[in-house]
Amino acid sequence: MSKPSLLFVSSEVYPFAKSGGLADVAHALPRALNAEYTLEVCMPLYSFVEREKYAIQKRMEHFDISMGGVHYPVEIYGCNYEGIEYRFIDSALLCEREYMYGTPEEGYADNALRFGLFAYAVVALLKEEKQDIVHLNDWQSALVALLIKEDTSIKTKSLFTIHNLAYQGIFAHSYLHALDLDTKHFAMDAIEFYHQISFIKAGIAYADAVTTVSKRYAQEILTPEFGCGLEGFLKHHKNKLSGIINGIDTEHFAPAFSDLKGKAQKKKEYLKEVSLRGVKKPLFVFIGRFTWQKGMDLFLEALESMAAYECNIAILGQGESVYTTKLQELAHVHKNIHLSCTYDESLSLEMYGAADFLLMPSLFEPCGLNQMIAMHYGALPLVHHVGGLKDTVQSYKDFDDTKTKAYGIAFKSPNLTAFLGAFEEALELFANKREYNKILKHNMLCDFSWDKSAKVYSKLYKIITQGEKL
Ligand code: ADP
């Protein structure tokens, strides 16, 4: 029997383009599924993607996509990279930009057209290649679910994954016409959202199954606190919604050491490199986007008090300038804070390797990869117990070496007292080397790979292609 075919669609895929966890997932999940499926991964060919490095070549002659009476020329490129087939959508409107979605401050004004065009191009590819399943990710590809339901010649089943409900792709009503969408879709049970159009609603309403990236987040988004205004709509589609936890690519995220002695050496090297003093002091790191979701306000509120303790704090990230400026001020005043305002994959790996603790005070977290990478690299995560952080990090107070769960320090409410309380617990635990090392070693042996979750996705693909009830 031939293998089922799968088109995995994402607006970012590591190593071609990455702004966050979605790119890691789009890199690693297809690898875990590749043996079972005839699989292609599809993304935009942003102008900054290195075509020569990855031997990206034209695969389909140029064609036009018409939206709202305007013709947009599109080309399809492809490559095989490390055993995975990639398809890239190239069109000036979509791809000729400095960033993928917009500057750190705001999204591009024409994102509706850009990612509308992306969706139409994916549909053209599906018509040509006739995959059994299309796996769509986040609002940028959500419209595909609607477009293929409109076209009776397409038999492909769709699965839509929400990686972060806070980003919905909401645009002015006028784009309905500019995207050639029938006015019947401008309804509350379709893509209308407070008199605007919502791309993410297209994925939720029309996909055959909807997933999000942890079981906890799948429950949280049904509440007003985390539902971002879509809790009622999601509740309506609850029967086809489930949570599947992300994994990490353990081949890519492979520590350059195998024991705690090796880790201690990495810490020493890193501290020297960034001129932080005191190898014996605990090293806390923060790696991530400087944005409210990641708990930046709380982090900034706490940072001064944290720096007053005997410890080092290293921060790597990029994002909103209000946060960057405040971090720069604090790093200037406190000698034990080191700040790297850049996006640097290899530096991030050095930091995971060197760290004793990872700080992750996120206000909400659909899954979060940082905490898993950290635990794999022998750094204890200190997390706000929410979403995927709650599913992947158990409190060290419940430590049980016989369990396959991984452990860290958790605080329940995102406020200063709770965060600083957890920080003090971390200092105390660090001082108890025997206990601390025991947890660390246990975590490093835990399975963070994609193996289990890839099987769950596979099962879901099978259910939707066989038309079984979810
Ligand atoms: P997000 O909400 O940003 O997707 P995740 O925790 O799911 O958060 O994934 C973040 C990914 O991006 C991790 O692989 C993390 O190491 C990486 N990352 C974030 N910021 C940076 C940075 N400035 N430099 C290098 N890697 C980064």
Residues whose N, C-alpha, C, O or C-beta is under 5 A from the ligand:
A	BS01	ADP	S19 G20 G21 L22 D24 I287 G288 R289 L316 G317 Q318 T342 Y343 D344 E345 S348 G368 L369 N370
